[in-house]
């Protein structure tokens, strides 16, 4: 599919220029521009044919009805060359200077160009069909592997089946990510994102839940955990199937209608047609928007019977949707009263508008009057006030969820502790409280979906609510399993994994709340006045000292960084393990600066790893770059401490492999520090350049962390083998009050003389 993009773009461009040139020159004899267009078109035709050949060889066989257009793309369209009887000379290079010949030739050329464009369009449809079939084939493989996983009875079969399942999941992740990038519909992209997120998080749940089932096959609650994960993953794959087949099914139905056949009846299910999909996503935001649009249209259409019915139906929809706010047990009494009063106010103002419209009809007035404008303004003011009240209600409840994060963590800890203590009574008490929390956050998602101003945010809120409803009770079920088997390590791990997934889901709701709030503020903010200047102001052209605007990476870019981030996390884990070994020598190394610096760097690297997953305290790319600067500074200080230790090593330790290995690793630190500092300070413009910079910073941090891990390990080996004393080591030879920020004398460039 990618191989066709550039040739097809070139073909379309050439065809457009060719048709414009031909039609513009119908009354002239200026042939050379047409000759150039013909040459360009023939070259593009060859490129498209080669690309089509590559796709047809690598993918599955195309359907029979599309093979003729595919085979015809490589051939020149008819009448692309000049007629044979016409003489060709240097003055008349294509032999078309005769009377009547240019118009006849150009008409044929335009028709041939359009035929080629139609063939290219069919090729694009073929390529899209191949991509869709590849994705559906990968999905079917996973469905088969999941059925095999459900039937395994021992760990050996499970390991083999899960290894195959993991490879197929990686393939599906790549194909679905590419398809998501190709989707143009905002709602479909959001649905694909939600499905891929469920599959990503459910993979670890499936691994642990299946292990608990195999370890305790008689446990009913563990089987419920596993079956729920299987069910949710199948639903996610069904959603991917629905999103992928959406455009293809419509095309096939249209083609059947054109051929005189009736389209097949779609199967019953959660999603059937595009219209049904939109009906189930009706929100208060959409209902108010439709009422406002209909009210605005009355300025031109005035008030017929159909217009009055649409207005009344829109008001009824608003009243129906507002019940989700007023019936919620978590809506305050004040907000509930305001919503009811504002909904009644809209109905009253609309009745006044209808009365004005009827009066105009009786007077046979064909243009809007001042009374009509005033009535329309009153309705729009009332809808705006209701929208603001709904926003405040939803965001206030969401803020309660954000503020109660600590309480939720304590509640989950209490669930785990009750399970470990086999205290069924306390476990039931905490389970009831946790289920109340689940109900509350589901209500918040429902209200956020009502006020979300975009389809993508509405879809995100909808699937967040679904995932919370499904996975929330499974946390309690996992705790019940732990209560039955308190000494089982895998049962304890199962509870922790489900708790982590729950916390991630709650984090999604918090992020969704922030995105909705930002979108609402952006819509309410008045448009900035644009200033146009013929020339740039002096001193501002070409350079600027303004800091770059922080950028937040989308989920696809974060997924591309995940592998590098995971490698960096593994390196930081190695450093943590070495630091823990040194902490066992606490009586001697309680003032060990190497341990302190290494742990600081490990903590920074872990926060950067969390950024690659869209988690943690680092929210924007600018936060990541700042953390990278601090990481380089800390590596610089660690370099000076280890360099001082190397002097002690030279005087107290004989020459050997450990000393040589330490010096080799130590000499690599300045190079990696300078590369990281250069990457962080490298200016960028545009989102693509920013993503490249982020990837480079992550890679350089990972490389530096690997070297630090080797240095710390070698230092520990030398300290243990030769019983060396590290107390008092610091970047300046004993001072413990080093600043958090690098000074002029601390940079690596100035340490070369040490």
C-alpha positions, 0 to 999 in steps of 0.5 A, a space after each residue: 500500500 505504501 509503495 503505491 502512494 507516491 506513484 499514484 500521487 504523481 499519476 493524479 498530478 500528471 493527469 490533472 495537469 494533462 487534462 488542464 493543458 489539453 482543455 486549455 489548448 483546444 483552440 491553439 496549436 501549442 503542442 510541446 506542453 502536451 508532449 511533456 505531459 505525455 512523457 510524464 504520464 507514461 513514466 508514472 504509468 510504469 511506476 504504478 505498474 511496477 508497484 502493482 506488480 509488487 503488491 500482487 506478488 506479495 499479497 493474496 490473490 485479488 478478486 476476479 472482478 478487479 483483475 482486468 483493471 489491474 492487468 490494464 494498468 501496465 499498458 498504455 491507454 489507447 490513443 496515447 500516441 500520435 496517429 501513424 499517417 501523420 508525418 513527424 518533423 523537428 518542427 512538428 515533433 508529434 505530427 499534429 500540426 494538420 488542420 483538425 488533428 490537434 483537437 481530435 488528438 487532445 480529446 482522445 488524450 483526455 479520455 485515455 487519461 481518465 481511463 488511466 485514472 479509473 484504473 489507478 483508482 481500482 488498483 487502490 481499492 485492490 491494495 486496500 482490500 489486500 491490507 484488510 484481508 491481511 489484518 482479518 487473517 491476523 485476527 483469525 489466527 489470534 482467535 484460533 490461538 485463544 481457543 487453544 489457550 482455553 483448552 490447555 491443561 498443563 504448563 508445558 502446553 500453555 508456554 508453547 501456546 502463549 508463545 505463539 499467541 504473543 507473536 501473533 499479537 505483535 503482528 496484529 498490533 503492527 497491522 492495526 496501527 498501520 490501519 489506524 493511521 489510514 483511517 480518516 473518520 475520527 470516530 473510527 480511529 478512536 474505536 480502533 485506539 480503544 480496541 488496541 488498548 484493551 488488547 494491550 492491557 489484557 495480554 498480561 491479564 491473560 497470562 497471569 489469570 491463565 497461570 492461576 487457573 492452571 495452578 488452582 484448576 478447582 477455583 471458580 473465581 480464578 476461572 471467572 477472571 480468565 474467562 472475563 479476560 478472554 471475553 473482553 479480548 474477543 470483543 476488542 477483536 470484534 470491534 477491530 473487525 467492525 472498524 476495518 470492514 466498515 468501508 469495504 462493506 459499504 462499497 460492496 453493497 453499492 456495487 451489488 446495487 449497481 449490478 441489480 442485486 440486493 445487498 446482503 442482510 447484515 448480521 444482528 449484533 452490537 454494531 450493524 450500520 453506521 446510522 445505528 452506531 451514531 444513534 447509540 452515541 447520542 449525547 447531550 452535546 449533540 442534542 443541544 448542538 442540533 437544536 441550536 442548528 435548527 433554531 438558526 435555520 429558522 432565519 431562512 426557512 421560517 416555520 413550517 410544520 416539518 420545522 416545528 416538529 424538528 424543534 420539538 423533537 430536539 427539545 424532547 431529546 435534551 430533556 431525555 438526555 438531561 435525566 442522566 444528570 438529574 437521576 445520578 445519585 452523585 449530582 449535587 442538589 444545586 446542580 440538579 435544580 439548575 439543570 431542571 430549571 434550564 431545561 424548562 427555560 429552553 422549552 419556554 423560550 422555544 414556545 415563544 419562538 414558535 408563537 412568533 413564527 406562527 404570527 409571521 406565517 399569519 401575516 405572510 411575512 417572508 423575511 425575519 423580523 426583530 421579534 424573531 431575532 430576539 426569540 432566537 437569541 433567547 433560545 440560544 442563550 438558554 442552551 448556552 447556559 444549560 451547556 455550561 451547567 452540564 459542563 460544571 456538573 460533569 467536571 465537578 464529579 470528575 474532580 472528585 475522582 481525581 481528589 480521591 485517588 489516595 483513598 482508592 489506593 488505600 482501598 485496593 491495599 485493604 482488599 489485598 491485605 484482607 485476602 492475605 489475612 483470609 478475613 472474609 468479613 473484612 474482604 466483603 466490607 471492602 468489596 462493597 465499598 470498592 463496588 460503590 467506587 466503580 459505580 461512581 466512576 462509571 457515572 462520571 464516564 457517562 456524564 463526560 461522554 455527554 459533554 465531550 465536544 468531539 466524537 473521539 472524546 465521546 468514543 473514549 468516554 464510552 469505552 472507558 465506561 465499558 472497561 471499568 464496568 467489566 474489569 472493576 468487579 474482577 479486582 474483587 474476584 481476584 481478591 477472593 481467589 487470594 483469600 482462598 489461597 493466601 500462600 499462592 504467589 501467583 494468586 497474589 501476582 494476579 491481584 496486583 496485575 488486576 489492580 494495576 489495570 484498574 489504576 490505568 483505567 482510572 488514569 484514562 478517565 483523569 486524562 480524558 477529563 483533562 482533554 475534555 476540559 481543555 477542548 471546552 476551554 479552547 471552544 469558549 476562548 475567543 478567536 485570536 485576531 490575526 495580524 498580516 504583515 508584508 515584511 517580517 519585523 526587524 530582528 525577528 526573522 530567521 531566529 528566535 529566543 522563545 522556548 519551543 512549545 511543549 508537545 504531547 505525543 499521540 498513542 502511536 508515537 508512544 508505541 514506537 518508543 515503547 521498545 526503547 523505553 523497555 530496554 532503558 527500564 531493563 538497564 535501570 533495573 540492573 542498576 537498582 539491583 547493584 545498588 541494593 547489593 551495595 546497601 547490604 554493606 550499609 555499615 561501611 558504605 552509608 556515605 557512598 556517593 556512587 550508590 546515591 548517584 546511581 539510584 538517582 539516575 535509575 529513578 530518572 530513567 524510570 520516569 523517562 520509561 514511563 513517558 514512553 508509555 504515556 504515564 508518570 509525571 513527565 507529560 510533555 516532550 519539554 518535560 522529557 528534555 528537561 529530565 534528559 538534561 538532569 540525567 546528563 548532569 547526574 551522570 557527569 557527577 557520577 563520572 567524577 566520583 568514579 574517577 576519584 575512586 579509580 585513583 584509589 584503585 590505582 594505588 591499592 589494587 594491582 593491575 588486573 582485568 577488573 581495573 582495566 574493564 572499569 577504566 574502559 567503561 569509565 572512558 565511555 561516559 563523557 562521550 555518551 554524556 555529550 551526545 545526550 546533551 547535544 540531542 537535548 539542546 538540538 532545536 526542532 520545528 514541527 511534530 515529526 522533528 520533535 518525535 525524532 528528537 524524543 526517540 534520539 534522547 531515549 536512545 542516548 539515555 538508554 546507551 548511557 544507562 547501559 554504560 552506567 550499569 556496567 561501571 557500577 557493577 565493576 565498582 562493586 566487584 572491585 570494592 568487594 574483592 579488595 575491601 575498599 572504603 567508599 566513604 566521603 567520595 563526592 564529585 569534589 573529593 569529599 564535599 557532600 553539599 553538591 548542588 542539584 544543578 551543574 556548575 561551570 566546573 562540573 561539565 564533562 568537557 572540563 573533566 578531561 584533565 582529571 
